[in-house]
Protein backbone atom coordinates (compact mmCIF):
# COMPACT_ATOMS: atom_id res chain seq x y z
CA UNK A 1 0.00 0.00 0.00
CA UNK A 2 1.23 3.50 -0.85
CA UNK A 3 0.24 6.75 0.80
CA UNK A 4 -0.24 10.09 -0.88
CA UNK A 5 -0.63 13.44 0.81
CA UNK A 6 -2.87 16.15 -0.54
CA UNK A 7 -1.65 19.69 0.08
CA UNK A 8 -4.16 22.14 -1.40
CA UNK A 9 -2.61 25.43 -0.30
CA UNK A 10 0.34 27.21 1.27
CA UNK A 11 1.13 30.78 2.23
CA UNK A 12 3.97 31.37 -0.18
CA UNK A 13 6.88 29.59 -1.81
CA UNK A 14 8.82 28.84 1.36
CA UNK A 15 5.81 27.23 3.08
CA UNK A 16 4.97 25.17 -0.01
CA UNK A 17 8.52 23.91 -0.58
CA UNK A 18 8.90 23.04 3.11
CA UNK A 19 5.67 21.01 3.03
CA UNK A 20 6.60 19.01 -0.08
CA UNK A 21 10.18 18.42 1.09
CA UNK A 22 8.82 17.12 4.38
CA UNK A 23 6.40 14.81 2.53
CA UNK A 24 9.35 13.51 0.48
CA UNK A 25 11.47 13.01 3.62
CA UNK A 26 8.62 11.19 5.40
CA UNK A 27 8.35 8.68 2.56
CA UNK A 28 5.01 9.61 1.06
CA UNK A 29 4.50 8.06 -2.38
CA UNK A 30 3.08 11.21 -3.94
CA UNK A 31 1.95 14.73 -3.30
CA UNK A 32 -1.33 15.85 -4.78
CA UNK A 33 -3.05 19.15 -5.35
CA UNK A 34 -6.78 19.33 -6.09
CA UNK A 35 -8.26 21.32 -8.97
CA UNK A 36 -11.00 23.71 -7.90
CA UNK A 37 -11.70 27.30 -8.85
CA UNK A 38 -14.53 28.14 -6.47
CA UNK A 39 -13.96 30.40 -3.50
CA UNK A 40 -15.18 27.81 -0.99
CA UNK A 41 -12.12 25.69 -1.83
CA UNK A 42 -9.15 28.11 -1.95
CA UNK A 43 -6.10 26.32 -3.27
CA UNK A 44 -3.05 26.54 -5.47
CA UNK A 45 -3.10 25.89 -9.21
CA UNK A 46 -2.18 22.20 -9.35
CA UNK A 47 0.22 22.06 -12.30
CA UNK A 48 2.15 25.15 -11.20
CA UNK A 49 2.38 23.93 -7.60
CA UNK A 50 3.49 20.47 -8.71
CA UNK A 51 6.16 21.99 -10.97
CA UNK A 52 7.63 23.70 -7.94
CA UNK A 53 7.39 20.44 -5.98
CA UNK A 54 9.30 18.66 -8.76
CA UNK A 55 12.13 21.16 -8.48
CA UNK A 56 12.66 20.65 -4.73
CA UNK A 57 12.14 16.88 -4.42
CA UNK A 58 13.79 13.89 -6.03
CA UNK A 59 11.55 10.90 -5.33
CA UNK A 60 8.03 12.17 -4.59
CA UNK A 61 5.53 11.50 -7.36
CA UNK A 62 3.39 14.39 -8.58
CA UNK A 63 -0.36 13.82 -8.75
CA UNK A 64 -2.98 16.40 -9.56
CA UNK A 65 -6.00 14.97 -7.74
CA UNK A 66 -7.83 15.30 -10.01
CA UNK A 67 -7.80 17.73 -12.93
CA UNK A 68 -11.28 18.79 -14.00
CA UNK A 69 -11.44 17.79 -17.64
CA UNK A 70 -13.69 20.70 -18.55
CA UNK A 71 -11.06 23.29 -17.60
CA UNK A 72 -8.42 22.13 -20.10
CA UNK A 73 -8.50 21.09 -23.73
CA UNK A 74 -6.64 17.77 -24.18
CA UNK A 75 -4.10 19.37 -26.55
CA UNK A 76 -3.08 21.90 -23.90
CA UNK A 77 -3.20 19.33 -21.12
CA UNK A 78 -1.00 16.90 -23.08
CA UNK A 79 1.65 19.58 -23.45
CA UNK A 80 1.51 20.61 -19.78
CA UNK A 81 1.49 17.08 -18.35
CA UNK A 82 4.21 15.82 -20.71
CA UNK A 83 6.36 18.85 -19.84
CA UNK A 84 5.91 18.21 -16.12
CA UNK A 85 6.73 14.53 -16.64
CA UNK A 86 9.85 15.42 -18.64
CA UNK A 87 11.10 18.03 -16.19
CA UNK A 88 10.45 15.76 -13.18
CA UNK A 89 12.22 12.79 -14.79
CA UNK A 90 9.03 10.75 -15.08
CA UNK A 91 7.29 11.33 -11.75
CA UNK A 92 3.76 12.30 -12.86
CA UNK A 93 0.56 10.39 -12.12
CA UNK A 94 -2.05 12.13 -14.31
CA UNK A 95 -5.26 12.54 -12.33
CA UNK A 96 -8.43 13.29 -14.30
CA UNK A 97 -12.09 13.69 -13.40
CA UNK A 98 -15.36 14.92 -14.89
CA UNK A 99 -15.88 17.73 -12.36
CA UNK A 100 -18.23 17.61 -9.40
CA UNK A 101 -18.19 21.02 -7.71
CA UNK A 102 -20.94 23.04 -9.34
CA UNK A 103 -19.64 26.41 -8.13
CA UNK A 104 -16.43 25.84 -10.13
CA UNK A 105 -18.66 26.18 -13.18
CA UNK A 106 -21.47 28.52 -12.18
CA UNK A 107 -19.39 31.17 -10.40
CA UNK A 108 -16.64 31.33 -13.02
CA UNK A 109 -18.22 30.80 -16.42
CA UNK A 110 -15.13 28.77 -17.45
CA UNK A 111 -17.35 25.93 -18.67
CA UNK A 112 -21.03 25.09 -18.64
CA UNK A 113 -22.42 22.89 -15.88
CA UNK A 114 -23.60 20.04 -18.08
CA UNK A 115 -25.38 16.94 -16.77
CA UNK A 116 -23.07 14.29 -15.27
CA UNK A 117 -23.49 11.93 -18.24
CA UNK A 118 -22.24 14.63 -20.63
CA UNK A 119 -19.27 15.57 -18.43
CA UNK A 120 -18.30 11.91 -18.06
CA UNK A 121 -18.57 11.25 -21.81
CA UNK A 122 -16.41 14.30 -22.50
CA UNK A 123 -13.83 13.01 -19.98
CA UNK A 124 -13.68 9.59 -21.65
CA UNK A 125 -13.15 11.18 -25.05
CA UNK A 126 -10.48 13.50 -23.67
CA UNK A 127 -8.58 10.53 -22.22
CA UNK A 128 -8.70 8.79 -25.59
CA UNK A 129 -7.25 11.92 -27.23
CA UNK A 130 -4.56 12.29 -24.54
CA UNK A 131 -3.41 8.70 -24.98
CA UNK A 132 -2.71 9.17 -28.67
CA UNK A 133 -1.15 12.61 -28.12
CA UNK A 134 1.29 11.11 -25.60
CA UNK A 135 2.66 8.76 -28.28
CA UNK A 136 4.28 11.70 -30.06
CA UNK A 137 2.76 10.54 -33.34
CA UNK A 138 0.72 12.75 -35.62
CA UNK A 139 -2.94 12.60 -34.54
CA UNK A 140 -6.18 13.11 -36.39
CA UNK A 141 -9.27 12.70 -34.24
CA UNK A 142 -12.92 13.53 -34.76
CA UNK A 143 -15.20 12.87 -31.82
CA UNK A 144 -18.30 14.35 -30.26
CA UNK A 145 -16.31 16.93 -28.27
CA UNK A 146 -12.77 17.18 -29.68
CA UNK A 147 -11.39 17.48 -33.19
CA UNK A 148 -7.71 17.40 -34.21
CA UNK A 149 -6.24 17.30 -37.68
CA UNK A 150 -2.74 15.98 -38.26
CA UNK A 151 -1.45 17.35 -34.93
CA UNK A 152 1.71 16.20 -33.18
CA UNK A 153 2.11 17.00 -29.49
CA UNK A 154 5.50 17.88 -28.08
CA UNK A 155 7.18 16.96 -25.79
CA UNK A 156 6.49 13.29 -25.20
CA UNK A 157 6.21 12.21 -21.57
CA UNK A 158 9.11 10.21 -20.13
CA UNK A 159 6.78 7.45 -18.91
CA UNK A 160 5.17 5.12 -21.41
CA UNK A 161 2.42 4.74 -20.54
CA UNK A 162 1.88 7.71 -18.27
CA UNK A 163 0.04 6.44 -15.16
CA UNK A 164 -3.61 7.49 -15.21
CA UNK A 165 -5.63 8.23 -12.09
CA UNK A 166 -9.40 8.58 -12.45
CA UNK A 167 -11.41 10.32 -9.77
CA UNK A 168 -15.13 9.86 -9.36
CA UNK A 169 -17.95 8.21 -7.49
CA UNK A 170 -20.56 7.06 -10.01
CA UNK A 171 -20.91 3.51 -11.34
CA UNK A 172 -20.07 4.46 -14.94
CA UNK A 173 -16.89 6.40 -14.17
CA UNK A 174 -15.66 3.88 -11.58
CA UNK A 175 -16.24 1.04 -14.07
CA UNK A 176 -14.19 2.95 -16.64
CA UNK A 177 -11.49 3.58 -14.05
CA UNK A 178 -11.33 -0.12 -13.15
CA UNK A 179 -10.74 -0.99 -16.81
CA UNK A 180 -8.52 1.90 -17.90
CA UNK A 181 -6.69 3.52 -14.97
CA UNK A 182 -3.72 2.51 -12.88
CA UNK A 183 -5.00 4.50 -9.88
CA UNK A 184 -8.55 5.16 -8.71
CA UNK A 185 -9.48 8.09 -6.48
CA UNK A 186 -12.94 7.51 -5.05
CA UNK A 187 -14.79 10.70 -4.21
CA UNK A 188 -16.84 10.51 -1.07
CA UNK A 189 -19.00 13.38 0.06
CA UNK A 190 -19.86 11.63 3.30
CA UNK A 191 -18.57 13.45 6.34
CA UNK A 192 -17.56 11.17 9.17
C-alpha positions, 0 to 999 in steps of 0.5 A, a space after each residue: 500500500 502506498 500513501 499520498 498526501 494532498 496539500 491544497 494550499 500554502 502561504 507562499 513559496 517557502 511554506 509550499 517547498 517546506 511542506 513538499 520536502 517534508 512529505 518527500 522526507 517522510 516517505 510519502 509516495 506522492 503529493 497531490 493538489 486538487 483542482 477547484 476554482 470556487 472560492 469555498 475551496 481556496 487552493 493553489 493551481 495544481 500544475 504550477 504547484 506540482 512543478 515547484 514540488 518537482 524542483 525541490 524533491 527527487 523521489 516524490 511522485 506528482 499527482 494532480 488529484 484530479 484535474 477537472 477535464 472541462 477546464 483544459 482542452 486535451 491538446 493543452 493538457 497533453 503539453 503541460 502534463 508531458 512537460 511536467 513529466 519530462 522536467 520531473 524525470 518521469 514522476 507524474 501520475 495524471 489525475 483526471 475527473 469529470 468535475 463535481 463542484 458546481 460552483 467551479 462552473 457557475 461562479 466562473 463561467 469557465 465551462 457550462 455545468 452540463 449533466 453528469 453523463 455529458 461531463 463523463 462522456 467528455 472526460 472519456 473522449 479527452 482521455 482517448 485523445 490524450 493517450 494518442 497525443 502522448 505517443 508523439 505521433 501525428 494525430 487526427 481525431 474527430 469525436 463528439 467533443 474534440 477534433 484534431 487534424 494531423 497534430 503532433 504534441 511535443 514533448 512526449 512524456 518520459 513514462 510510457 504509458 503515463 500512469 492514469 488516475 481517475 477520480 469519481 464516485 458514479 458507477 459508470 466512471 468507476 467502471 471505466 477507471 477499473 478498466 482503464 486507470 492505474 490509480 482510482 481516487 474515489 470521491 466521497 462526500 460523506 462526512 464522518 
